């Protein structure tokens, strides 16, 4: 029997980390995850794959640690000796990064450096994946691809730009397999509740349940390239299987505004979004990123990758999940067919 491939995922309790853990377990990996110590348990996204530490031959092992702790990261790399390291840990909320720029930089920028440094001193054959972001491009005009100059517009984007270039630097300096996935926005029912897409889908469900009347949003005109998170973690894994490391844009290559997302989401339950959406300037960013749209032609050719879920399907998946969380039956509440009547009208 061949030895299992061992992978380490930082940020395993996040949206992407949970989907990636599932994918790797399905492929027979032994998965190690880094989690922060907290007085409250925040592992709900991986509860369904959690394995008791006393279980013999378990394949999901969690370790306490933090991206700000270089000593812990170095010890962990040395103890686990993974073949693949996926750095998904981050303070990933753009608006919050303006309020906590130093913390964001410490975790998102220096955290990547600490991990690369640990790998370089332990075993330079370990493969490293850095979760980069379309926020690197910022105000650069779309479509954005691997040759588009970066112009980040937030402490989050700036921090991720450092992480991108330090990954390239360690690849060039030490010959390491260190790759960047420049992933455009990707969502799912596991998206954090403070991100605009989940905020909208959750508000739709709560309004349909009679628990809420209004949702407050920021810039409705912001345009994003939204895809489905499990498609994107599949691309992460595919990047790590390449013979040589590369930096690739992963995107759907189409864009929609926040307004469109709200219109589709509310329309799924037969509601007029204009009656329930209000603008709160507190949600506007000091420096806005107006339009992001990827050009993933390189990734599609090199990886033979393509998204499997369309924009309307993505919105539907998220609304359906949040309706279930509210104790509602989506089949009874949602519009039965495009343009058709809703079963429940409020």
Buried (B, 14 or more C-beta within 10 A) or exposed (E): EEEBBBBBBBBBBBBBBBBBBBBBBEEEBBBBBBBBEEEEEEBEBBEEBEBEEEEEEEBBBBBEBBBBBBEBBBBBBEEBEBBBBBBBBBBBBBBBBBEBBEBBBBBBBBBBBBBBBBBBEBBBEBBBBBBBBBBBBBBBEBBBBBEBEBBBBBBBBBBBBBBBBBBBBBBEEEEBBBBBBBBBBBBBBBBBEEBBBBBBBBBBBBBBBEEBEEBEBBBBEBBBBBBBBBBBBBBBBBBBEBEEBBBBBBBBBBBBBBBBBBBBBBBBBBBEBEEBBEEEEEBEBEEBBBBBBBBBBBBBEEBEBEBEBEBBEBBBBBBBBBBEBBEBEBEEBBBEEEEEEBBBEB
